[in-house]
Amino acid sequence: MDFLLSEDQQMIRKMVRDFAENEVEPTAAERDAEERFDRSLFTQMAELGFTGLPWPEADGGAGSDFLSYVVAIEELSRVCASTGVTLSAHISLASWPIYKFGTEEQKETYLKPLARGDKLGAFGLTEPGSGSDAGAMKTTAVLEGEHYVLNGAKIFITNGGEADVYVVFAVMDAGPAAFIVEKDDPGFFVGKKEVKMGIRSSPTTEIRLENCRVPKKNRLGEEGEGFKIAMQTLDGGRNGIAAQALGIAQGALDAATAYAKERKQFGKSIGGQQGISFKLADMATKIEASRLLTYQAAWREQEGLDYGKASAMSKLYAADTAMEVTTEAVQVFGGYGYIREYPVERYMRDAKITQIYEGTNEIQRLVIAKMVMAD
């Protein structure tokens, strides 16, 4: 068993870390406070090749792999979880289903611009009445000549309003189907922008489809394949969220460790106190366990092995770890941890969503239990 990243993967980690620390971190707190999405950061990531990391060069990508991709999400999220999820949704949720199920024409028209970062992607599955229960989806699609007409609403759209391309799901007589929808398609509207607890510089909006006309050639896969496409997409998406949670937790530990070394009480560094040092030890151990689970799931995906259970486990454990570690980091800081002068309160707010989106952790436990019982 080889637990070492390859030379190329280590180079990618360093490149992303340098970008994150020099370009993303300096404005992270300000963008969070202002709930401001900065498209220029995405453009810079595109110029560095991050926006198409796992895709072949023939499809406009960097020709890397899924492990490099989760390493990139981890490093971005270590300083700004909003930037991490922007890239994660763009690659895992918008680009992946086109890469996996798209026609050559769809790849040429959509995957290549997404991979190059010329366009930003998003994913529309959740509705006001169907979150974890995707089978309760109400958005409809009807074929009229050379167009599908879509009607309905989707909520909690990461990159919503800023994205150029949306992978959207709707029900038909044959069953659910997936469609590639452009922001300029007739009948496509961006609804309200949500005001959130965390990941505040990542836009989250509603989208509305009001007799939205989508060209027939933009159906992704076959009619009736929508549920399969959505579930397989979410399997990979969970790897991205696990990496986001991992990065948040690592950032919180880094901050707590630095503070513990500097802060003195009763004439000694608080890092030498058993109550604090044991916290740091537990935090570091759980982060490393999360990292191994997350990297394993990404490795299984890139090797063409089944990774559904692995990604559910990594997302579940990393998200729970992120919530626990960030809470403890705030505790290490004491009163200072509760004010915005220090980053740990932002890490704590950002961590919570990782237990909720891409399938709640309760849903992950159901998925894992079902697979365990089937073994």
N, C-alpha and C positions, 0 to 999 in steps of 0.2 A: 504494500500500500504506500503510495507516494502522497504525502501531505504538503509538498512544496509547490508553490506556484511556479509556472514556467518562467523563463527569462522574459518572454513577451508579456505575460500577465503581470509580472512585477513592474515592467516598464509602464504598462497601462495604469497600474495602481499609482505609481509615482506621478505620472502625467495628470491624472485626475486629482490627486491630492494637492499637487501644486496649484492647479486651476482653482480648486475649491478654496484653498487657504488664501490665495492671492486675489481672486476675482469675486468669489461668492460670499465668503465669510464677512468681509468688511461691511457689507450692506445688509446682512441677514436680519439683524435686529430692527433696522429701519424699515425694511420691506415688510417685516412681520407687523410692526406697529401701524404702518400705513395700509396694510392689506394690498400691497402693490406687486403685481406681476411684472417682471422685467424681461421682455422678449429678447433684449440684447444678450442676456446670459445664455439663452437657448441658441442664439446665433453663434456665439462664441463656442459653445459645445459642438455645434455643427462643423465649424471650421477646424476643430480638433479631431473630428471623426467620431465623437461620442454618440451621435444620434442614430448611427447605423452600426454600432459595434458588432452585434452578432451576425449580421447579414453578409452574404457573399459579396465580393467586389462586383460581380456581374449584376447584382441587384442594387448597386449603389452604396453598399455597406463597406465596413472596414475589414471584413474577412476575418474577424476574431471569433469569439465563442461566448457561450452563455455564462461561463464562470467569470470571464472578463467583464461581462455586462453587470453581474451582481456585485463584483468588486467596485465597479464604477458607481453604482447606486449607493453602496455602503459608504464610499469616500465622500460623495456629495452630501449624503444625509448626516454625516458626522459633523458638518458645519451648518447645514440648512436642509431640513427635511422637505421643505416645499420644493426646492430645486431637485431633490432626489426623486420625488414622486412625479414631477413634471416629465422627467426623462423616462421613468418607469412606465407611466401610462402611455407615453408616446411609443415606446418600443414593445412592451409586453401586450398592451391592450389594443392599440391601433395598428401597429405594423405587423405583429405576429400573425393574426388571422389572415392578413393579405398574403404574407409569405407562405403560410401553410396551405391555404385554400384558394388563393387567387389564381386567376388565369394569367397567361403571359401578358395579355393586354393590360390587365389590372395591375400587375407588378410594374409594368413599364410606366403606366399612368400615375400610379399612387405609391407603390412601395419605394421606387427609386427616389422620388422627391422627398418622401418621409425619411428615408435612410440618409440622404444628403443633408437633411435639415432645412430644405427649401420650404417644406410645409410641416406644420405641427399637427399631431394626431390626437384623437380622443375616442371614447368608447361609451356607447349608450345602451345599457341593459336595464338598470333599476328604474322602477316607476313608483309613483306615490302609493300604489296598492300592492306592489310586489318588490320586496327587497330580497331577503333570503329565499323566498318562494318565487323563483323565476318563472315557474309554470303558470303563475297567475297573471302574467303579462297581458295587457289590454291593447297595446298599440297594434294597429292592423295595417296590412299591405294588400292591395288589390291590383292585379295586372290589368292595365288599360292600354292596349296597343303595344307600343314600344317603351312604355313607362310603367313603373309601379307607383301607385298613389298611396302614400303613408299618412296615417292619422293617429295622433296620440301625443304623449308627453313622457319625457325621461328626466330623472332628477339625479342630483349628486354627480354631475359630469365633471371629472377632473380635466383641466385644461379647457373647460367650457367657455365659449365666447372668444377665446384666443385661438382655438384650433381651426385648421383649414379643412381637415378631413375627419369624418366621424364614422365609426363602424356601429351601426344601429340595428337592433333586432325588433321584429314585428311578427305577429301571428297571421297565418294564412290557412286556407282550408286544408292544405297538405301538412300543416304544422308550422312551427316557428321558422323564420328565415332571416338571413343576415344581409345587410345592404351597406354599400359604401356611399355615404352621403356627403356632399360638399356644402360648405357654409353658404355658398351662393345659389344652391338649388332653390327653385321656386317653392314657397311654402315652408321653408326652414327658418325658424326664429329662435333666438336666444332669449330665455326668460330671466328670472331674477337671479342675481348673484347672492350666494349664501354668505352670511356673516358667521364665522366659525370660531371654535375654541382654539384650534391649532392649525398647522399648515396654512397660515393665513395669507402668505404671498403666492399660494397656488390657487388659481381661480376655480371655484366650484359653482356650477350654474345648473339651471333647468334648461332643457331645449324643448321646443314645441314643433310638432309636425302637423301642419294644417293643409291637407290636400297637397302634401309635399311630393313633387314629381321627380322620381329618381329613374334614370335610364335603365332599361332592362339589363343591359350589359354590366350594370353595377351591382347586380345580385351576387353575393359571395357564397360560393357553393351552390347546392341544389335547394329547391324549395323543400321544407321539412327538415333540413340539416341544421337549422339555427341553434337548437338546444345543444347539439353536439359541438358546434363551433364555439358557442359561448362557454361551455364547461371546459373544453380543452384550452381555450384562451385563458380562463381563470386559473387553471393549473399552473401555467407559466407565470401569470401575473402574481401569484402568491410568492414565487421566488423573488420577484422584485420587491414586494412589500416586506418579506422577511429580511431582505438586504437593507431596506429603509429602516426597519426597526433595529437591526443590528448596528447600523451607523449612528442612529440616535443614541442608543445605549452606550456605544463607544465614546461618542462625544461627551456624554454626561459623565462617564467615568474619568475621562481625561481632565475635565474641568474640576471634578471633585478631588481627584488626586493632586492636581496642582494646588488647589486651595488648601488641602490638608497639609501639604508640605510647608506652606507659607504662614498659615494661620496659627497663632500661638495663644494658648490659654495656660494660666498658672506657670508661665515661663517656659513652656515646652510646646513643640509642634503638635497639633491635634492628631496628625498622622501617626504619632507614636502611641496614642491612646488605644487600648484594646477595643473599645466600643466603636471607634472609627476605623481602625485597621481591619477589623473583622468584616465590617460592612464592605470595605474596598475589596477584600479577598473574595467575598461571596459574589459581588458584582462582576469582578473579573472572570471568575469561574463560569458563571452563567453566560456571560458574553461569549466566552470561548466555545462553550457547548453550542450556543446559537450559531456561531460562525461555522462550526463543523457541520451542523445540520443543513445550513443554508448552502454552503459550498457543495455538499454532497448532492443536494437536490439539483443544483445547476449542472454539476458534472454528469448526473444521470441523464438530464435532458440533452446535453451536448453529445453524449455517447449513444443516443437513440434508445435508452432504456426507459422502462416505465417509471415515471416520477410523480404520479399523482399523490401517493401516500407520503412520499418524501417531502413534497412541496407543502402539503397540509401540515405535516409535523414541523417543518422549519418555520412556517408562518405562525403557527400556534405558539411555539416555544419562544421564538424571537420576539414576538409581539408582547407576550406576557413578561418576558425578561426586560424589554424596553420600559414597560410601565413600572416594573418593580425597581429597576436600576435608577430611572429618573426620579422616582419618589425618594429613594434613598439619597440620591445626589443632592436634592433640595434639603434633606435632613442634615447632611454633612455641612452644608453652607449655613445652616441655622436660619436666623432671620434674614440674612442676606440672600438666601436661596429663594425667598418669596418675592423679591423685588426684581424689576426688569433690568437693573444695572448689570446683573449677572445672567448668563445664558441658560442656567439649569431650569428656570421656570418655563422657558420656551420649549426646552427639550421635553419637559413633563407634559406640557399641553400638546405637543406634536405627537408624543408617544401614544396617546389614547386612541387615536384614529386607527393605528395599526391593528388594534384588537377588533376593529369593526369592519373596515372595508375589505374588498376582495374576499368576502365571506367572513362573517363574524367568527370569533374563536369557538363559539358554541357549535357553529356549523362545521368547523374544522374537526372538532371532537366527534361529531356524527360521522363525518367522512372517514376519519381514521378508524373509529370503532367498527364501521361497516366492513372496511378492508381487513381489519384484524380478524373479524369473525368469519370472513370468507377464505382466509388462509387455511 
